[in-house]
């Protein structure tokens, strides 16, 4: 098993979230906001979609060396997608196509040549007659839907046996919250259908070098999640520490911290990111022995991109925390703690930090979608992730020239748009739910 830098950080973050959740379990002050989120249909549906994306990203974060192929580093997701990864075509092909997208000069069986569309090596190779393609697609779609329904029923059976039976004394009816099981049903059924169809067709077509676009879009999920989560992990400590210290101590401490983030905000972030990525490229070029694998090189560049995005994005949250701390330090319970001789670090940990965490949580969820979109923009102008890394930004960057072709090649851009739209929309909707739940002013209004 190979542990990349980003893999280690992802699983560290996951364990930290689980540990925090276990520590906060049963806390009275969290019951109202968590119950508000659980009762919000849009929020729970968005959470289910986000968890689905996270599971795919985690499968793509378990890497190991594949024996017999030059010790190539692959992930568990690559093992599942072996047909998509290995059965490439010559060049462009449309979704569910059986022939290439462009005509070529072909040599037929009698030795003559003709100008026609060559047959794909993988897509639809099981068909003996192209007229049967539509009926075959419908049949395989039905098989995939059936597999999805069976899996969903098995999941619901497990829920009934191991979870619902423990609540037999409750009067609640199972699955009273219908949007969650409906969303699970759609996701599971759609996944099984696409997986089954991808064994016979390129469901989203192929790109210029004949690589499956569906495979590229799925592999790009991990990159988007890493940009959104690891950047937040790097940004949070600086924003929390500097923001609280500036608002609590004021004076020269506040002046120094304000000078730091004001100066950092004065530097164009695009230029700072471009300079940092260039330095990383120069370092890797001068130390080629340490970066013999393409996967390691792209992972290192992705890690440094997360670091530089974290360094340039902490200032906004820092300002919010500074303003909130300035207000909290004048509250009666903080002044009473001062009067009783409580030490300053105790006041910071017990009175200030817990009362600004709702701002931290809201900002983290809101910033996630903006960071995912930032990766797409940076990769589009060639200062984002490595060109060999699968990302929606690289897909969009490669599709800009395809849009000028005649006939137009639209599926690469459309696939990147659909997957990015689903992730960002789910993150934004869940962020709105979290904001409504953890905003103390809304809590006071509902209590009144």
N, C-alpha and C positions, 0 to 999 in steps of 0.2 A: 504494500500500500504506500502511495506517495502522498505526502501532506504538503500542499502548497501553502504559501503565506496567506492567501485569501481564504483557503479552506480552513486553516486553523483559526483565523479571526471570525469566520462565520460560525463555526461550532462553539467558539468561546462566547460569542454574542448570544447564541441560542441557549447555552447553559446558564448564562447570566440572567436572561429573561425568565427562564424556568425557575432559577433560584429566587429572583425577586418576586415572582408570582407566588411561590411557595411561602416566602416570608410574609407577604402581604395578605395571605389567605385568611379570611375571617376578620379582617380589620373593619371596624364599624363604619369609619368615615369613607370607605370605598364601596359599601353596599349600595348606596343610592345611585352613584354614577354607573356602576356596573349593571345594576338592574335597569337603569335607563337605556343603556346600550343593548341589553338583552331584549328589551321590549320594542326596540326600534327595528322595523322590518328591513328598511334600506341598509341600516348599519350592519345587521347580521348577514344579509346577503353579500354585502361588500366584503365582510370578514371571511366568509366562506371562499369567495373568489381569491382573496389575498392568500389564504392558507393553501389553496390549490397551487398557486404560483410558487409559493415558498417550498412546497414539497418537491416540485419539479427542480427548483434551484438546489435543494439539498441533495437530490439524486445526482445532479451534475457536479456536486462538490466533493464527491468521494472518488478520488483518483487512484489509479494503480497502473503498473506497467504491463502491457500486453506482451506475453511471450510469443516469439516466433515472427514478430513483425518489426524488428529493429528496436525492441523495447519501447514502443510507442506508448505515451502516457494517455490513457483514456479514462472515462468516468463510467459510473453505473448507467447513466443515461445513454452513453455511447454504446454500451453493451446491448441495451434494449433496442436502440436505433441502428444496429449493425446493418440491416438491409438498406436503410436510407443512406448510411455513411459510405457503404462500399459499392452500391449499385448506382454509379453516376452515369450521366449521358455525355454526349459530345459537346453540346451547347444548349441554347435555349429550347425549352419545350413548355407549352401551355399547360395549365392544370388539367389533369385527367387525359392528357393527350397520348396518342400512340405513335406520333411522328414528330420530328423536329419542327421548330417554328419557322425555319427558313429553308428555302429550296437549295439543293446542291446538285452538282453533276454526279450521277450515279451510274455504276456499271451493272447492267442486268445480267440474267443467267446466260443469255445467248451471246454475251460479249459486247453488245452495243451499249451506248451511253444515252442517258436521258436526264432532263432537268426536272427533278421532282423532290418531294419531301421524304427524306430517309426515315426508315422505321427506327423507333427507339430500341435500345438494347435491353432495357428493363421495364419501362412503363407499358403495361398492356401486352407484355410478351406472351401471356397465356392465351390470348385471343387468337382464334383462327380466322375470324371474320370481323372486320371493324364494324359491321352493322350490328353486331351483338354487344357493342360496348355499353350502350345505355341500359340494356336489360341486365348486363353483368354488374354495372355500378349499383343499380337498384337492389339487386340480389345481395351483393356484399354489404351494402348499407343496412339492409334488413338484418343480416347476420350480426353486424356490429351493434345495432340497436338491441338485438336480443341478448347479446353478451353483456351489454351495459345494464339492461333491466335485471338480468340474473344477478349480477354483482351488486346492484343497488338493493335488491331484495335480500341478499345475503348480509349486507351491511346493516340493514334495518333489523334483520333477525338477531344479529349480534347485539344490537342496541337493546332490543326487547329482552333478551335472555340475561344479559350481564349488567344492564343499567336500569331498565324500567322495573324489573322484578325486585330491585332493592328499594323501590318506592311504591310498594303495593299499598301502603297505608294512605297514600296521597289520593285525593279525589280527582286529580288532573287527568285529562284524557291524553293518550299518547299522540305526539305530533300535533299539538294544538297550534304550534307556531309553524304554519304551513310553508312560508317562503324558504326556510332553510332546507327541508327535505326536497322541495321542488328544485332548488338550485343545485343541490347535490345530485339529483336525478339527471338534470340537464348536463352537468359537467361530466359525470361518469359515463353517461350514454354517448355524449359527443366525443369523449376521449376514446372509448372503445371503437366507435365508428371510424374515427380518423386513423386509429392504429391499424384496424383491420384493412381499411382501404389503402393505406400506405404500403402494405405488403404487396400490392398489385399495381398501383398507380402512383404517380407523383401528384399528390392531391393539390399542391400549390405550385406545381410546375418546377422548372429548374432554371438556374441562372446562366451566366455567360460561359462558365467552365463546366456546366452540366451538373452542378451540385443541387441537391434537393432543397427547395426553399422552405418547405415545412420543417426540415431538420435545422436549418439556419435559424428560423424563428423560435423554435423551442430552445435551442442552445443559447439564444440571446437573452432568455429569461434570467439566467444566472448573472450575466453581466449587469442587467438593469437592477437586480436585487442587491448586488454587491455595491454598486454606485450609490444606491439609496440608503443602505444600512451601514456599511463600513464608514462612509463619509460622515454619517451622523454619529457613529461611535467615536470618531476622531474629533469631531466638532464639539460634542457635549461637554467634556471636561473643561475645556478652555472657556466656553461660554458660561457655564455654571460658576466656576471658581472666580473668574474675573468679574462677572456681573454682580455676584453677591458681595464680593469684597469691595467693589467700587461703590455700591450703594450703602453698605453698612459702615465702612470706616470713613468715607468721604475724604476731604482734605487732599493731601499730596498723593495718597493711594488712588483716589478717584481721578485726579489729574493725570497721573501716569497711565492708567488703564484707558482713559478717554483718548489720550494722545496716541496710544498704540493702535486702537481700532479705528481712529480717525485717519491716521496715516495709512493703515492697511486698506481702508476704503478708498483712499485717494489713488491707489494704484489700479489701473485697469485690470480686472481679473483675467481677461482673455490673454493679455500679454504676460502676466505672471504665470499662468498655466502653460502657455507656449514655451516660456523660458525654462520652466521646471521640466517639462517633457523632453526638451532638447538636451538638458543636462543629463537626464536619465539615459537617453539614447547614446550620448557620448560616453558615458560611464560603461554601458553594456558593450559598446564597440571596443573599448580599451580593455575589457575583461571578458573576452569571448570564452575563455575556458570555464568561467563560472555560469555561463548561460548557453550550454550546448543544445538544449531542447527548445523548440519553438514555443511549447506550452509554458515553460519556465520564463522565457523572455516576455511573453505576452502577459503572464501573471504578475511579473515584477512591474511592468508598465502600468497595469491596472491598479496595483497597490499604490504606486506613487501618484496616480491620478486621483485616487480616493483621498490620499493625504493632502494634496494641494487643494482639492476642493474643500476639504475640511478646514484647512487653514484660512481659506478665503471666505467661508460661509458662516463663521461663528459670531461675527460682529453683530448681526441683526438680533439674534437671541440674547446676546450679552447686553445690548441696550434695553431690551424688554425686562430682563432680570434686574438690571441696575435700577430702573424706574420703579419696579415692584418692591424691591428691597428698601428703597428710599421711603416708600409709604409704610412698609411693615415695621421699620425700626422706630416709627413714631406711635405705633399702636400701644394700647394700654398694657397688654400682657408682656410686651417686650420691655417697656419702661418699668413694670413691676419686677421683672427678672433682674434688671439693672439695680433696682433699689434693694433687692434681697441679696445682692452680691454674687449673682451667678456669673461664672466666667464667660468671656466673650465667645470662645469656641463652642461652649455648650449652647449658648443662645443661637449661634449660627446653625448648629446641627439639629436642635430640637424645635426651634421656633421659626427660623427664617427659611431654611431649606424645605421642610415639608409644605410650607404655604406657598412656595413658588413652583412646586412640581407640576401643578396643573398647567402652567404656562409652558414648562418644558415638554410635557407630554403632547400638548396641542401643537407646539412648534415642530416637534419631531415628526408627527404624522403629516403635517402640512408640507414640510420640507421634503419629504420622501418623493412625492410626485415631481416636484420641481427639479430635484437632482436627477431623476430618471430622464426627464426631458433635456436637462443640461448635457448629459452624456451624448444624446442624439445630436445636439447642436455642435458639440465639440468634435465629435467624430466626423460630422459632415464637413467641417473645415480642416480636417486632418490633424487636429491637436488633441484628440481624445484617446481612446484605447488603441492598442496595436492593430494594424490592418488585418493581421491573421486571427484576431479575436472575433468570435461571433458576437455581434451586437446589432441592435436595431439601427443605431447611428451609422454603422458601416454598411448595413443593407440599404439605407436611404442614400448614403453617399454613392454606392455603386449603382443605384437605380436612377440617378439623375441623368446619366447619359443614355440609359435604356429608354427613358421617356421621349427622347428625341428620335428614336428609331421609327422606321416605317416598314411594317406595322409596329405599333407601340408595344413595348414589353411592360405590362402594368402590374404583374403579380408580385414581384419582389417588394415594391413600394407598398402595395396594398396589404401584404402579409405583415410587414413591419408596422404599418399603421394600425391594423386591427389588434395585434398583440399588445402594442404599446398603449393603445386607447383603452383596452380592457384593464390593464394593470393600473394605469394612471387614474381612470375613472373610479375604479374600486377604491384606490387609495384616497382620492378626494372625497368620495361619499362617506367612507369610514372616518376620515378626518373631521367632517362636519358633525358626524354623530358623537365622536369623542369630544369635540369642542362644546357641543350642547350639554353633554353629560358632566364634564369636569369644570365647566365655568361656574364659579361659586355664585355669581349674580343670578344665573338661571336657577340654580338650586334654591336660592332664597325666594325667588318669585314663585316657584312651584310649592314651596313650603307655606307661603302666605296664601 
